[in-house]
Each structure stands twice: as C-alpha cells, then as structure tokens.
Amino acid sequence: MEKKTILLASAAAIIAAGGAWAQSGQDNFYQDILISDEIKQQDAADSAQKQAAQILQEDNTSVQSEAEPLNVRSNSVQNAAAAYGTAPFGLTWGISKDEAEQMGIILTPTDMKDYVNAFSATNLPDSSKEFMTVVLVFGEDNRLWRILAHTNFITGDDEAGNKTLKLYQRFYNLLSQKYGNAQQFYTDMNNPEENATTQPDQNPNLLHDLELGDADLYATFEGDNVGVALGVNVDGDMQSYLLIDYKNLKILKENEVKLLNSL
C-alpha cells in the first residue's frame, strides 16, 4: 500500500500548510479527493472480504449450535413414533408440547376438567374441514396421550336427527375400518325396558332426547393401543355435533403404573 502512504503524507503536508476548513470537512475532502479510486476500491474489497468471512463464521457457529438441538428433537419424535405410533391429524403419540409447536402447530391453552396441559390446536399437519375444534392433551408428564375432535355443527336437521345420524354412521364405518372392535351403545330413557333394543333411527325425537339427557348414543373402537369413542351431542340451542375422543392406551397404562408405584 505504498501509494496510499505517499498520498496520505501529501495530505498531511497540505493540512500543515494552513488549510482553513473545520476538521470534519478536511477529513471528507481528503478522503474524496486525495485518495485514488483504485485505493478506495481495494479498501472496499478488503473490507467486504473480512465482513463476508465474519458472517460465514457466525453462520457456521449458529448452524452448529442449532444442529444438535434439532437432531435431538428429531430423534425424540422418531423414538415416540416407534414406541407409541402415529396419531390422528398427522401427529405422533407421545410428543411434547414443544415438539408439537416446532411442527408449526399453534396451541392455545384451554380448560378441561381433571386434565392438565390441554390446548386447542390449529395449523395441524393433516387437518380436515369437518372439524371445528381439535384439543391436544399432554398431561402431567408432557406427552401427547389424548386428542378430542369436535365436528362442525350440523345445521338444518330435523327432530329425528337424520342428518346427524348419517354423519354419525359415516364416521362409525371409518373408525371401525381403521381401529376395529366397534361397539355401539344407545339408551332411551323414555322407552320401557322390554324395548331396549330400539335403535336411534327409530326415535322421532332423537335430538330433543339427546339434548335433555334422556337418550345417549355413542360407539367405541380399539386397535393399535388406541381407544376411540364417537359420541353424538346436542347443545342447548339444539345444535348437534359429533365428538371423537382418542386415547393412547399404552401411555395411559404407563401413567397408571407410575402412579401405582408412587403410592
């Protein structure tokens, strides 16, 4: 950088000769006029090279610092899948709340009586427009073991609940095909005991009776360490909907064993 040394020396001599500018004005003047474009370009290249090297070093450090946690999380999810299997909506049984959020799932705390770490979930990996609400329950040990799916309200139904029963039968067939061991339970408090075999499609006031609690209609399924309950519900505004309740029986049993051992 001999050129730069000579030019800077000349600049110093001119300043000593009696320039009358303010200090900041002198610096800008000699930087713009006395230092050649060639030297400016070289300095800029050197500076850019140093900055690029620094950025690369920082990026490598960042990648290295994040790689290990990412690998750990990935291994944890794989281990959960191997131990407990896949869950509905593209989920994996046994994953933690943090692992669910790292999948991009948006979790909002929700109150559930007798259950802790329950969250309303959106942006699920495999969602369906059939459902209005999906709730994930992680429990005290922070492992996904229960999922509740609330369908959209069934509008425009009649008192006999024909639309509701049609959707119920559709889900019944699908869950039976996937999990097996299907059993349906229907009770009607208005019928005498000898007519206990009456089917829900024979009740002309099904929705009204379900809303009052005079009738119950649900089915259960079980397979691959998962227990499922499919129920028909009617709210106070006579709006019917289906509720599917999934439970991982293996995790549930492990939790019971832990509780037993602690007693």
Buried (B, 14 or more C-beta within 10 A) or exposed (E): EEEBEEBBEEBEEEBEEEEEEEEEEBEEBBEEEBBEEEBEEBEEEEEEEEEEEEEEEEEEEEEEEEEEEEEEBEEBBEEBBEBBBBBBBEBBBBBBBEBBBBBEBEBEEBEEEEBEBBBBBEEBEEBEEEBEBBBBBBBEBBBBBBBBBBBBEBEEBEEBBEBBBEBBBEBBEEBBEEBEEBEBEBBBEEBEEEEEEBEBBEBEBBBBBBBEEBBBBBBBBBBBBBBBBBBBBBEEEEBBBBBBBBBBBBBBEBBEEEEEEEE
